[in-house]
Amino acid sequence: MVTTDSVEAVRTHEWVSFEDKNETVWLFDVTFMASDWTCIFGRGCPGVLTERAPELGQGCCSYGAHFTETADRERVEDYAALLTDEQWQLKDEADEVGGPIHQDENGAWITRQFEDACIFLNREDFPAGGGCALHLSAVDAGEAPLLRKPDVCWQLPLRLTEHTDENQRTTMTLREWRRPDWGEGGAEFAWWCTEEHEAFIGDTPVYKALRDEIVALVGAEPYAALCEHLTARPSETIVPHPARRTS
């Protein structure tokens, strides 16, 4: 017997899948895509440290960003070279330490930290305001921020995974990024945005608000299929997000 409490404990979500012309299956987390989650950076986000720290204004920028591939790192390096003093608070500090990107002790390429946060993070006392310098430069240029930021930064809180079964059938799954996706470190976060009601205050559903990011991850056709499905669904018929059910 499954009780209401046990269902709630496993964070029930609704899913929908589509098959494209190449027989790839696209599986979407409908509960999250239709939710009112929104990034609350600069609006009291408690961050991802071991204690809630909204006063620091760091959001999820407390750690250096790891790069997904060489092209990701090189793209960010190119755009970092274009940042001005008016866009990047720590430009001089980055120059002094040999650049904003380095290899850590495990050989992974990562953005440097400065005073316990990413070196690209403009602090709240910066004239242009707090937030990512790369994000700011994209806005100044009239471009989507995802074009200039590390992949892991613009993709959050979306996560795309790929699975190929024994018959070589591929399933691509787009869902919210959860604590376990970070490995052991995820359990140490005092707060994580996709599981806390404070971040579910948006006025636009995720699949519309993060259109550019979703299309960049899955492509135009799977995104169109998702939109068609969700547009036809009254919002009250979709399983609400667990963070909403426990708020």
trRosetta pair geometry for C-beta under 8 A, 3 or more apart (Angstrom, degrees):
i j d omega theta_ij theta_ji phi_ij phi_ji
2 6 5.5 -124 -160 79 71 124
2 7 5.9 79 158 -57 111 94
3 6 4.8 94 55 7 80 99
3 7 7.1 -141 95 -5 43 86
4 7 5.8 -56 -151 36 33 111
4 8 6.3 32 153 -19 66 107
5 8 5.7 -57 -151 37 31 112
5 9 6.3 36 150 -28 65 106
6 9 5.3 -47 -147 28 36 118
6 10 6.9 23 158 -11 64 102
7 10 6.4 -66 -156 39 31 99
7 12 5.4 5 171 -44 90 128
8 11 7.6 34 176 -73 40 37
8 12 7.2 -57 -97 1 33 102
8 242 7.0 130 -160 -137 69 102
8 245 6.8 -140 -127 115 103 135
8 246 7.3 117 -170 -69 119 109
11 195 7.8 -57 -114 -119 139 102
11 242 4.4 -63 -138 -41 77 158
12 31 7.8 151 122 -76 61 161
12 239 6.2 -102 128 178 101 141
12 242 6.8 133 44 -73 60 100
13 29 5.5 -26 167 -153 142 95
13 30 7.4 148 167 54 87 68
13 31 4.0 -129 -147 24 79 140
13 32 6.8 -10 -140 -23 128 87
13 175 7.8 70 139 -140 167 114
13 239 6.5 154 -157 95 29 132
13 241 7.7 14 -107 -119 86 59
13 242 7.6 -63 -65 -25 79 100
14 29 7.9 109 77 -169 49 52
14 30 4.4 -52 100 68 95 116
14 31 4.8 125 31 -49 76 91
14 238 6.0 -142 48 -162 149 72
14 239 3.9 147 -29 23 111 117
15 27 6.0 3 -177 -174 120 94
15 28 6.7 157 -156 80 69 45
15 29 6.1 -39 -102 -106 80 43
15 30 5.9 175 -110 3 19 95
15 31 7.9 -40 -58 -3 53 91
16 27 7.6 170 87 -149 35 53
16 28 5.5 -16 62 59 81 96
16 30 5.1 72 -5 -56 101 121
16 226 7.5 141 82 -121 122 71
16 229 5.6 161 142 161 165 162
17 25 5.4 0 -175 -176 121 101
17 26 6.4 158 -154 80 65 48
17 27 4.5 -20 -98 -97 97 71
17 28 7.3 168 -87 15 44 69
17 171 7.8 -38 -136 -142 129 106
18 25 7.3 157 80 -155 37 56
18 26 4.9 -13 60 57 87 102
18 28 8.0 19 4 -4 97 108
18 222 6.4 168 70 -133 129 76
18 225 4.5 49 -93 142 172 152
18 226 7.6 -117 -6 -58 136 65
18 229 7.9 -139 -58 -37 118 135
19 23 6.1 -8 -174 -139 109 43
19 24 7.1 158 -152 77 61 36
19 25 5.3 -30 -96 -97 76 67
19 26 7.6 179 -85 15 25 75
20 23 7.2 -84 72 -13 62 13
20 24 5.1 -4 41 56 108 88
20 26 6.6 62 -29 -17 102 112
20 221 6.3 89 -121 113 119 132
20 222 6.6 -62 -64 -70 121 90
23 169 6.8 -85 141 -131 107 88
24 170 5.0 -26 -125 81 86 105
24 171 7.5 159 -173 -97 67 28
24 172 6.2 25 167 -4 114 109
25 169 7.0 41 -5 162 111 103
25 170 7.0 -176 29 99 75 52
25 171 4.4 -23 73 -110 110 77
25 172 7.1 174 88 25 55 65
26 171 7.9 174 -80 -159 19 60
26 172 5.3 -18 -111 68 65 100
26 174 7.4 4 -173 2 89 106
26 218 6.4 83 -141 -159 129 127
26 222 4.3 -172 -127 -136 171 126
26 225 7.2 114 72 70 137 137
26 226 7.9 -94 128 -54 127 101
27 171 5.7 22 -9 -179 120 106
27 172 7.0 174 25 86 75 46
27 173 4.4 -22 73 -106 109 77
27 174 7.3 170 87 24 56 62
28 33 5.8 6 166 -27 114 149
28 173 7.8 178 -77 -155 28 54
28 174 5.3 -9 -113 64 71 99
28 175 7.6 162 -160 -73 39 62
28 226 5.3 103 -56 -112 171 118
29 32 4.3 23 117 27 118 110
29 33 6.0 145 88 -19 67 92
29 173 7.8 65 -37 178 88 89
29 174 6.7 -122 11 105 86 61
29 175 3.8 90 -28 -120 134 78
29 176 6.1 -99 90 -8 161 78
30 33 5.6 -60 -135 44 31 109
30 34 5.8 14 170 -6 69 115
30 229 7.7 -89 -109 121 117 126
30 230 7.1 178 -143 -89 93 99
30 238 6.0 -133 143 -147 109 113
30 239 7.4 90 92 40 104 92
31 34 6.7 -68 -144 44 17 97
31 35 6.4 32 153 -46 57 108
31 238 6.6 168 -101 162 54 100
31 239 5.0 -45 -93 86 110 94
31 240 7.0 70 -149 147 97 12
31 241 5.4 135 161 -87 99 64
31 242 8.0 49 156 -16 142 72
32 35 5.4 -48 -148 10 34 122
32 37 6.8 -11 -161 4 78 139
32 175 6.3 102 28 -161 147 61
32 176 4.4 -160 -122 -41 158 109
32 194 7.1 0 -126 -155 122 117
32 206 6.1 -28 148 40 70 162
32 241 6.4 83 -92 -102 54 113
33 174 7.9 63 -70 112 119 109
33 205 6.9 44 146 160 56 109
33 206 5.2 -126 -146 78 35 111
33 207 4.2 44 -180 -55 97 106
33 226 6.6 -95 -180 -179 160 126
33 230 6.6 -114 120 -80 116 147
34 205 5.1 -34 -152 -151 41 133
34 206 7.1 -44 -7 33 9 93
34 207 6.7 -6 -74 -2 48 116
34 230 5.7 -170 -87 -141 103 120
34 233 7.5 -61 -105 88 148 130
34 235 6.5 173 173 -131 119 81
34 238 4.8 -26 87 142 160 168
35 200 6.2 -66 168 -130 111 108
35 205 6.7 118 60 -144 24 78
35 206 5.7 26 59 -14 74 116
35 240 7.6 98 -104 -160 93 59
35 241 4.4 37 -105 -38 137 133
35 244 7.0 -154 -138 -32 109 129
36 200 5.2 86 80 -174 85 74
36 201 6.6 -178 132 39 112 1
36 202 4.3 -168 180 57 72 81
36 203 7.2 39 -149 -69 111 17
36 204 7.7 124 -132 62 73 26
36 205 6.6 -66 -83 -99 55 52
36 206 7.8 -154 -101 -36 12 78
37 157 7.2 -79 150 52 144 137
37 176 7.7 111 -12 -109 173 127
37 193 7.4 102 -161 145 111 100
37 194 6.5 8 -129 -117 149 71
37 199 5.6 20 -148 129 79 100
37 200 5.3 -40 -85 -99 56 70
37 202 6.2 10 90 1 21 126
37 206 5.4 18 54 -72 98 116
37 241 7.2 112 -46 -74 103 172
37 243 8.0 78 -86 57 100 142
38 199 6.5 -164 58 178 50 73
38 200 7.7 120 13 -122 73 24
38 201 6.2 -84 39 67 114 65
38 202 3.1 134 -40 -72 120 108
38 203 8.0 13 -50 10 150 54
38 204 7.7 88 -85 52 118 78
38 209 6.5 -91 -106 174 90 168
39 45 7.7 -16 178 -79 68 137
39 59 7.8 28 -174 -146 102 134
39 157 8.0 170 -81 -14 86 101
39 193 7.4 7 -118 -170 55 162
39 199 7.4 -8 -112 -151 22 108
40 43 4.3 -99 -170 70 80 105
40 44 6.1 -39 153 64 122 75
40 45 4.7 156 96 -69 86 88
40 193 7.2 177 25 -130 97 120
40 198 6.6 -79 17 136 167 94
40 199 5.3 -131 -6 -112 117 73
40 201 7.2 59 -81 41 119 118
41 45 5.2 -19 -96 -8 40 149
41 59 4.0 -3 -115 -89 98 144
41 60 7.7 -80 -85 13 112 79
41 131 6.8 97 140 -110 127 93
42 45 7.2 24 9 5 32 109
42 57 6.7 41 -99 -149 56 96
42 59 7.5 -23 -26 -54 61 120
42 129 7.8 27 -124 169 138 113
42 130 6.1 167 -99 79 100 109
42 131 6.5 -20 -57 -68 127 104
44 54 4.8 -3 -161 -153 54 141
44 198 7.2 -111 109 178 114 131
45 54 6.2 154 76 -120 34 84
45 57 8.0 84 56 -136 94 39
45 59 4.7 33 97 -105 150 73
45 60 7.9 -76 159 -27 141 70
45 193 7.2 -24 -139 -87 104 115
45 199 7.8 49 -111 -88 87 101
46 52 3.9 -47 -161 -147 124 90
46 53 6.4 99 -173 38 63 40
46 54 4.9 -49 -96 -58 51 85
46 190 6.7 -102 142 94 126 106
46 191 4.1 57 83 36 130 161
46 198 7.6 84 -11 68 107 159
47 52 7.1 137 47 -152 86 45
47 53 5.0 -29 37 61 139 88
47 54 6.9 -168 -9 -81 93 41
47 56 6.1 9 -49 62 154 118
47 58 4.9 46 -114 70 126 96
47 59 6.0 -136 -101 -118 68 5
47 60 7.1 166 -147 -73 55 40
47 62 5.9 78 -171 -39 116 127
47 190 8.0 35 83 53 79 104
47 191 6.9 86 66 59 44 115
48 58 8.0 -105 29 108 76 108
48 59 7.7 21 -8 145 94 41
48 60 5.0 54 -16 -119 131 69
48 62 5.7 -154 62 27 88 124
48 63 7.5 -68 88 -1 124 107
48 189 4.9 -46 -157 -123 72 113
48 191 7.2 -113 -96 72 44 74
48 192 7.0 54 -115 -97 89 70
49 52 7.7 165 65 -90 93 11
49 53 5.3 17 39 10 135 126
49 56 7.8 63 -11 29 140 155
49 58 7.7 66 -33 68 110 138
49 62 5.7 -173 -64 -131 89 173
49 189 7.5 90 60 -133 14 61
49 190 6.4 -4 88 11 61 111
50 188 5.3 -47 -99 167 91 95
50 189 7.4 -108 -94 -116 41 21
50 190 5.7 87 166 -40 25 99
51 190 5.1 76 -126 -48 15 156
52 190 4.9 -124 -47 116 63 135
52 191 5.4 67 -98 -23 90 127
53 56 4.5 22 141 2 112 118
53 58 7.1 16 98 27 113 112
54 57 7.5 45 171 -66 49 48
56 62 7.7 44 120 -92 144 106
56 117 7.6 173 163 -68 118 133
57 123 7.0 104 82 -157 126 60
57 124 4.5 90 40 -51 172 118
57 130 4.9 -36 156 179 135 167
58 61 5.1 -135 -178 66 75 83
58 62 4.6 68 145 -70 141 81
58 117 5.0 -133 -126 -115 119 128
58 121 6.6 17 -135 -168 73 160
59 62 7.9 -165 78 -27 43 80
60 156 6.3 -106 84 134 163 165
60 193 7.8 -75 -52 -12 119 124
61 117 5.6 46 121 -171 89 100
61 118 4.5 -89 -177 20 90 118
61 120 7.6 -114 -154 75 125 85
61 121 4.4 130 143 -83 142 130
61 132 6.7 -168 -95 -74 142 89
62 116 6.8 -22 -160 156 83 78
62 117 5.3 -65 -124 -111 43 75
62 118 7.4 39 54 -17 2 80
63 113 7.0 -48 -146 -83 37 121
63 118 7.0 21 91 -58 24 89
64 104 7.6 166 71 -64 147 120
64 110 4.0 76 127 159 129 107
64 111 4.4 -170 -155 69 86 66
64 112 6.2 -16 -104 -113 125 3
64 113 5.3 -98 -51 -48 95 85
64 118 5.8 131 -104 -106 45 81
64 119 7.9 15 -105 2 91 87
65 110 6.6 167 77 -156 36 69
65 111 4.7 35 37 10 83 117
65 118 6.4 31 -17 -115 89 136
65 150 4.1 151 137 54 141 161
65 152 5.4 178 -161 65 98 116
65 153 5.4 -33 -117 -48 147 105
66 108 5.8 -23 -133 160 108 127
66 109 7.2 113 -152 83 61 59
66 110 5.2 -31 -92 -100 60 89
66 150 7.7 134 76 173 29 144
66 152 6.1 59 63 -13 72 155
67 70 7.7 79 132 -89 133 20
67 72 4.5 167 -166 97 96 115
67 73 4.2 9 -138 -62 169 91
67 76 7.3 -132 -102 16 117 136
67 101 7.9 33 -37 -148 130 127
67 108 7.9 172 38 175 78 84
67 109 4.8 -21 27 91 122 110
67 110 7.2 -148 -7 -84 82 40
67 150 6.0 -110 -98 -143 70 110
67 151 7.1 91 -150 23 56 101
67 152 7.7 -129 -103 -4 26 109
68 72 4.7 97 46 -20 84 160
68 150 7.9 143 -7 179 86 85
68 151 4.5 -28 -4 54 128 148
68 152 6.7 158 -48 -44 95 86
69 72 5.0 106 54 3 67 103
69 73 7.5 -135 100 0 39 88
70 73 5.8 -59 -153 39 36 108
70 74 6.0 29 155 -17 71 110
71 74 5.8 -55 -140 40 30 108
71 75 6.2 36 158 -24 64 106
72 75 6.0 -55 -150 32 25 112
72 76 6.7 19 155 -12 60 107
72 150 6.2 64 167 -148 109 67
72 151 4.8 -58 -130 -16 134 112
73 76 6.0 -62 -152 39 31 107
73 77 6.2 33 153 -22 67 108
73 101 6.4 132 -158 -173 100 155
73 109 5.1 -10 -98 131 145 151
73 150 8.0 18 -90 -116 51 95
74 77 5.5 -51 -145 35 34 115
74 78 6.4 38 155 -22 65 103
75 78 5.9 -55 -154 32 30 112
75 79 6.7 17 155 -8 64 107
75 148 7.7 -152 147 -131 98 36
76 79 6.0 -60 -146 43 33 103
76 80 6.0 40 154 -27 68 107
76 101 7.0 116 101 -65 117 139
76 111 7.8 -89 148 -78 149 108
76 134 6.9 -34 -142 -110 88 151
76 148 7.2 98 -114 174 62 54
76 149 7.2 24 -105 -167 105 20
76 150 5.5 4 -75 -73 147 71
77 80 5.6 -53 -143 33 29 115
77 81 6.7 35 155 -25 61 102
77 99 7.7 7 -131 -173 98 130
77 101 6.2 -78 -84 18 95 145
78 81 6.0 -54 -159 26 30 113
78 82 7.4 22 148 -15 60 105
79 82 5.6 -56 -158 33 43 112
79 83 7.3 63 146 -43 66 88
79 134 6.0 73 119 -136 127 100
79 137 6.7 154 174 96 104 143
79 147 8.0 139 -80 122 149 78
79 148 4.3 174 -171 -145 167 95
80 83 5.7 -31 -161 -4 43 118
80 94 7.8 -120 177 152 123 159
80 99 7.9 88 119 -164 144 88
80 100 5.5 -136 -158 36 150 136
80 101 7.6 -177 5 -20 166 108
80 120 7.5 -93 -110 -98 107 112
80 134 7.0 -44 -81 -85 72 104
82 137 6.8 123 100 -171 102 146
83 87 4.9 -130 -159 86 83 119
83 88 4.2 50 157 -22 132 134
83 91 6.1 -160 109 -98 113 116
83 133 5.6 39 -138 152 141 121
83 134 7.4 -72 -77 -84 123 57
83 137 5.6 -96 -103 -68 79 144
84 87 4.8 87 53 11 76 101
84 88 6.9 151 73 16 34 90
84 91 7.7 -65 144 -69 20 160
84 137 7.9 143 16 -104 80 107
85 88 6.8 -79 -124 59 24 75
85 91 5.7 -112 -101 37 59 147
85 92 7.9 31 -114 -35 99 94
86 127 7.5 -61 -148 77 72 120
86 128 6.3 107 166 -52 69 128
87 128 6.6 11 -116 2 37 174
87 133 5.4 102 142 -162 83 89
87 136 5.1 175 -155 104 89 120
87 137 4.9 62 -173 -73 151 88
87 140 6.7 -87 -99 -7 123 152
88 91 4.2 97 100 -57 114 98
88 94 7.8 -38 155 7 132 136
88 120 7.2 -60 -132 -141 105 61
88 122 6.9 -134 -136 -73 37 102
88 133 3.9 53 -100 -148 81 149
88 136 8.0 -180 -65 62 61 128
88 137 7.8 -4 -48 -49 96 116
89 122 4.4 126 -8 -127 118 79
89 123 6.2 -116 99 20 171 78
89 126 4.3 -93 -75 -102 127 128
89 133 7.1 -141 12 -76 71 119
90 93 4.4 -51 -169 45 86 120
90 94 5.7 95 127 -30 88 93
90 114 5.5 158 -151 55 155 165
90 119 5.2 -129 104 -172 144 77
90 120 7.6 -123 53 -90 116 19
90 121 7.9 32 5 62 132 54
90 122 7.7 -158 -4 -95 87 55
90 133 7.8 -126 38 -37 83 145
91 94 5.9 -56 -151 33 28 111
91 95 6.6 28 153 -19 63 105
91 133 7.9 159 -63 -151 87 162
92 95 5.6 -53 -151 34 34 113
92 96 6.4 37 152 -24 66 105
93 96 5.6 -53 -151 31 33 115
93 97 6.8 11 159 -3 65 108
93 114 5.7 75 131 -128 142 149
93 119 6.9 -147 100 -150 111 109
94 97 6.4 -71 -150 45 30 96
94 99 6.1 8 166 -162 92 22
94 100 4.3 -15 -145 -68 131 82
94 112 6.9 158 -122 50 83 134
94 114 7.8 -86 -70 -50 72 139
94 119 5.4 119 -86 158 101 135
95 99 7.4 34 -106 -75 36 42
97 102 8.0 -71 136 -46 105 136
97 112 6.4 131 103 -153 140 168
98 102 7.0 71 93 -85 114 114
99 102 7.1 142 82 -61 93 81
99 112 7.8 144 106 -16 55 129
100 111 5.8 -13 153 -149 92 85
100 112 5.5 -131 -164 24 46 103
100 119 5.0 -159 -139 90 90 130
100 120 6.3 71 -169 -59 142 87
101 109 6.2 18 175 -175 108 96
101 110 7.1 170 -151 87 71 28
101 111 5.7 -49 -97 -103 70 52
101 112 6.8 -132 -83 -20 18 83
102 109 7.5 -173 104 -142 21 61
102 110 6.8 -30 68 63 63 73
102 112 5.6 58 10 -72 109 95
103 107 5.6 -14 -176 -148 120 36
103 108 6.6 148 -152 70 70 27
103 109 5.7 -42 -93 -87 69 56
103 110 7.5 101 -128 19 25 81
104 107 7.2 -48 68 18 64 17
104 108 5.2 -8 37 58 106 84
104 110 5.2 23 -33 20 110 132
111 118 5.3 31 108 -149 129 100
111 119 6.1 -147 163 35 97 92
111 120 6.0 -48 -170 -7 147 110
111 150 6.8 -115 -32 -40 121 143
112 118 7.7 111 84 -155 45 53
112 119 4.5 25 81 -17 91 136
113 116 6.5 16 172 -115 121 13
113 117 6.3 145 -152 70 86 15
113 118 6.3 -61 -106 -92 62 31
113 119 6.4 -169 -131 -40 11 82
114 117 6.8 -37 65 66 63 67
114 118 7.7 7 24 134 79 20
114 119 4.4 85 -9 -102 111 80
117 121 4.8 -67 140 53 118 148
117 123 7.9 122 64 -83 148 88
118 121 4.6 104 70 -19 87 104
118 132 7.8 -6 95 -109 136 86
120 132 5.5 20 131 -150 108 77
120 133 4.8 -125 -169 32 77 99
120 134 5.6 -9 -170 -11 138 98
121 130 7.5 7 176 -168 84 82
121 131 7.3 -111 -148 160 66 12
121 132 6.3 -42 -99 -92 56 54
121 133 7.6 -126 -74 -14 9 85
122 126 4.1 -67 178 23 107 163
122 128 6.4 -37 171 73 165 101
122 129 6.9 77 108 96 130 44
122 130 5.6 -170 100 -136 82 37
122 131 5.7 -5 52 56 102 49
122 132 7.3 164 10 -109 87 3
122 133 5.5 116 -39 -66 101 82
122 136 7.0 23 0 -19 141 146
123 126 5.6 126 62 -25 60 97
123 130 5.8 -37 166 -109 23 95
124 129 7.3 -17 -142 -165 51 52
124 130 3.9 -23 -87 -52 58 128
126 129 6.3 -39 81 54 92 13
126 130 6.4 129 33 -78 104 48
128 136 6.0 67 144 -152 137 150
129 136 7.9 163 66 -99 94 127
131 135 5.8 -85 152 71 109 131
131 136 6.2 125 97 -52 110 102
132 135 3.8 83 77 4 107 110
132 136 6.7 -173 95 -10 57 82
132 145 7.6 93 81 -162 130 128
132 149 6.4 27 150 -108 155 118
132 153 7.0 107 -101 178 158 145
133 136 5.5 -52 -148 36 34 114
133 137 6.4 35 154 -20 65 104
134 137 5.8 -52 -148 34 32 111
134 138 6.6 34 153 -20 63 103
134 145 7.3 102 121 -161 82 87
134 148 4.6 -170 178 129 98 107
134 149 4.9 140 109 -87 131 69
134 153 8.0 88 71 91 133 157
135 138 5.9 -57 -155 33 31 111
135 139 6.6 29 151 -16 65 105
135 145 4.5 11 -131 -137 74 130
135 148 7.3 -180 -77 79 32 115
135 149 6.1 23 -67 -67 77 124
136 139 5.8 -56 -151 37 33 110
136 140 6.3 35 152 -21 66 106
137 140 5.5 -51 -147 36 34 115
137 141 6.3 23 156 -11 65 110
137 148 6.2 -144 81 167 106 168
138 141 5.8 -64 -148 44 30 104
138 143 4.5 -94 -162 79 81 95
138 144 6.6 -44 172 101 130 23
138 145 4.3 153 74 -101 151 52
138 147 6.1 145 -125 56 124 95
138 148 4.5 -156 -65 17 112 132
138 149 7.5 -63 -22 -29 143 89
139 142 7.6 38 -177 -72 31 27
139 143 7.8 -98 -61 53 20 60
139 145 6.8 0 -46 -70 80 96
143 147 5.1 -70 157 43 123 141
143 148 6.9 97 99 -24 130 112
144 147 5.4 104 74 -14 81 100
144 212 5.0 -158 -141 -180 146 158
145 148 6.3 -77 -163 45 48 96
145 149 5.6 25 157 -14 87 121
145 154 6.2 176 111 -106 90 113
146 149 6.2 -65 -123 42 31 101
146 154 3.8 128 -114 -177 78 156
146 212 6.1 -176 13 129 137 115
146 213 5.9 172 -76 -93 146 76
146 216 5.9 -144 142 -20 153 169
149 153 4.4 -104 160 84 120 125
149 154 4.6 133 76 -44 121 101
150 153 4.6 88 63 2 85 108
150 154 7.4 175 81 -1 44 83
151 154 6.6 -70 -148 44 29 93
151 155 5.7 22 164 -18 69 119
152 155 6.0 -60 -137 40 25 110
152 156 6.7 37 163 -33 61 101
153 156 6.5 -50 -157 17 25 110
154 213 6.1 -162 154 -111 90 108
154 216 7.9 -5 123 76 126 156
155 158 5.3 -105 178 69 71 90
155 159 7.2 87 149 -88 115 45
155 160 7.6 -96 -157 5 127 95
155 177 7.9 100 124 -51 92 132
155 213 6.5 152 -117 -166 43 113
155 217 6.8 103 -127 -81 100 122
156 177 5.8 -54 -128 18 74 152
157 176 5.4 4 136 -155 108 80
157 177 4.6 -130 -168 31 68 101
157 193 6.1 -130 -70 80 145 116
157 194 5.1 165 169 -55 151 120
158 174 6.4 -11 -168 -167 104 94
158 175 7.7 144 -153 81 59 27
158 176 7.1 -66 -105 -113 40 38
158 177 6.7 23 68 -29 8 95
158 210 6.6 162 -43 155 130 153
158 213 6.0 153 16 138 146 122
158 214 6.8 -160 -118 -87 161 70
158 217 6.3 -121 130 -36 137 164
159 174 7.4 160 80 -149 45 49
159 175 5.8 -28 63 70 92 74
159 176 6.8 29 16 131 100 18
159 177 4.3 122 -40 -84 115 75
159 178 7.7 -81 11 6 150 68
159 181 5.9 -99 -110 -126 159 161
160 172 6.4 -4 -170 -176 98 96
160 173 7.1 158 -152 81 49 49
160 174 5.2 -15 -99 -97 78 77
160 217 4.8 178 -43 -177 142 118
160 218 6.8 -172 -112 -67 134 82
161 172 7.4 165 83 -154 43 50
161 173 4.9 -12 58 58 92 100
161 175 7.7 -17 10 24 106 104
162 170 6.4 -17 -166 -164 95 104
162 171 7.4 155 -154 81 47 49
162 172 5.5 -16 -101 -103 74 72
162 173 7.8 -170 -76 19 28 75
163 170 7.1 151 82 -152 44 55
163 171 4.9 -13 63 58 96 95
163 173 7.2 26 4 -8 108 112
164 168 6.0 -5 -177 -141 110 42
164 169 6.9 158 -152 74 62 34
164 170 4.9 -25 -95 -94 82 74
164 171 7.8 177 -81 18 35 66
165 168 7.3 -79 71 -8 62 13
165 169 5.0 -6 40 54 107 89
165 171 7.5 50 -26 -5 99 105
172 218 6.7 146 129 -122 137 93
172 222 7.7 -53 82 -115 130 167
174 214 7.0 77 -177 -139 155 89
174 217 6.4 114 -111 118 122 135
174 218 5.9 -54 -52 -60 142 129
175 178 7.9 -19 124 -22 115 101
176 194 4.4 151 174 -159 134 152
177 181 5.3 -103 -162 55 78 154
177 194 6.5 152 64 -5 62 148
178 181 5.4 114 61 -9 63 103
178 186 7.5 65 129 -177 59 150
178 192 7.6 77 -157 140 45 148
178 194 6.7 -98 -92 80 58 132
178 195 7.4 73 -133 -48 80 117
179 182 6.3 -60 -171 26 44 109
179 186 3.6 142 -179 157 67 116
179 187 6.1 93 163 -73 125 47
179 189 6.4 -141 -120 36 103 121
179 192 5.4 -134 -72 -33 92 169
179 195 7.4 -27 -28 -6 106 144
180 183 7.7 59 -177 -71 47 15
180 186 5.8 -142 -67 74 16 152
180 187 8.0 39 -86 -55 58 86
181 186 6.6 107 53 -74 53 153
182 185 5.0 -90 141 77 112 92
182 186 3.3 137 54 -61 112 99
182 189 7.7 83 47 -26 161 121
183 186 6.4 136 57 -5 37 98
184 187 6.4 -52 -173 24 48 109
184 188 7.6 43 140 -20 69 105
185 188 5.5 -57 -163 27 50 116
185 189 7.7 65 146 -37 71 85
186 189 6.1 -31 -165 0 46 112
186 192 7.3 31 -167 -84 88 146
189 192 5.0 79 108 -60 145 94
191 196 5.8 -6 -161 -37 91 157
192 195 5.3 38 82 29 97 106
192 196 6.7 148 72 -13 46 105
193 196 6.2 -77 -136 41 28 102
193 198 7.9 -90 -134 77 68 91
193 199 4.2 83 -167 -58 89 164
194 199 7.1 -66 -77 79 32 146
194 243 7.2 -150 161 -30 41 141
195 242 7.1 -16 -137 88 73 113
195 243 5.6 178 -167 -76 30 111
196 199 5.9 81 79 6 85 99
196 243 5.9 14 69 -138 6 126
197 200 5.4 -64 -155 34 52 112
197 243 4.9 177 -74 165 58 92
197 244 6.7 122 -116 -91 93 37
197 246 7.0 -143 -50 83 115 73
197 247 3.3 117 -113 -101 153 112
198 201 7.3 -32 173 -21 40 118
199 243 7.5 -15 56 149 90 161
200 241 6.4 -165 -107 70 144 141
200 243 5.5 159 -25 106 137 120
200 244 5.7 -127 144 -74 165 87
200 247 7.1 -118 58 -58 128 148
202 205 7.6 141 101 -89 124 18
202 206 7.5 110 59 -67 158 63
202 209 6.1 -48 -177 -58 148 160
204 208 5.0 -107 171 87 106 115
204 209 4.3 133 98 -64 113 98
205 208 5.3 80 66 16 79 101
205 209 6.8 -164 91 -5 33 96
205 230 7.3 -166 119 165 158 141
205 235 7.9 -152 -74 -110 131 116
206 209 5.7 -62 -130 45 30 106
206 210 5.5 -8 -179 15 71 114
207 210 7.0 -56 -118 55 18 86
207 211 7.2 58 157 -82 50 68
207 214 6.5 23 -143 -40 63 168
207 223 8.0 162 -168 -156 97 84
207 226 6.0 -148 -146 135 137 120
207 227 6.6 177 147 -88 127 70
207 230 5.9 122 52 32 159 169
208 211 5.9 -7 -160 -51 34 104
210 213 4.4 -48 -179 47 93 117
210 214 5.4 98 116 -28 91 97
211 214 5.9 -62 -144 38 26 107
211 215 6.2 21 162 -15 66 109
211 223 7.3 94 -153 -174 72 138
212 215 6.0 -58 -147 39 26 108
212 216 6.3 28 155 -21 63 109
213 216 5.7 -56 -148 35 29 113
213 217 6.5 23 155 -16 63 109
214 217 5.8 -62 -151 39 31 108
214 218 6.1 -21 171 22 70 109
214 223 5.4 123 123 -111 108 116
214 226 7.6 -98 165 62 141 155
215 218 6.9 -78 -128 56 23 75
215 219 6.7 -10 -165 173 60 8
215 220 5.7 27 -146 -84 106 58
215 223 5.0 -38 -90 -31 73 163
218 222 4.3 -92 151 78 118 133
218 223 5.8 140 80 -51 113 84
219 222 5.5 81 67 20 90 99
219 223 6.8 -161 93 -7 44 97
220 223 5.7 -68 -150 42 28 112
220 224 6.1 31 157 -25 68 107
221 224 5.6 -50 -145 31 31 112
221 225 6.6 32 155 -18 63 102
222 225 5.6 -53 -151 35 36 113
222 226 6.5 39 151 -20 66 103
223 226 5.5 -52 -151 34 35 114
223 227 6.4 36 151 -19 67 104
224 227 5.6 -52 -148 36 33 112
224 228 6.3 36 154 -22 65 104
225 228 5.7 -51 -148 33 31 113
225 229 6.6 30 154 -17 63 105
226 229 5.9 -59 -154 36 30 110
226 230 6.2 15 158 -9 68 112
227 230 6.0 -63 -141 44 29 101
227 231 5.7 31 162 -23 67 112
228 231 6.0 -54 -140 35 23 111
228 232 6.6 17 160 -14 58 111
229 232 6.2 -71 -159 38 26 106
229 233 6.6 17 152 -20 64 115
230 233 5.5 -61 -146 34 37 112
230 238 7.9 21 -133 -78 84 144
233 237 5.6 -126 -173 69 91 116
233 238 5.9 80 143 -56 134 103
234 237 4.9 85 69 -3 86 106
235 238 6.0 -56 -162 23 44 113
240 244 4.6 -100 164 83 114 133
240 245 5.6 136 96 -55 114 92
241 244 4.5 93 64 2 82 106
241 245 7.2 -157 95 -8 43 86
242 245 5.5 -57 -144 36 37 111
242 246 6.2 12 163 -3 70 111
243 246 6.4 -67 -142 47 28 96
243 247 6.4 48 154 -51 63 100
244 247 5.8 -37 -144 2 31 118
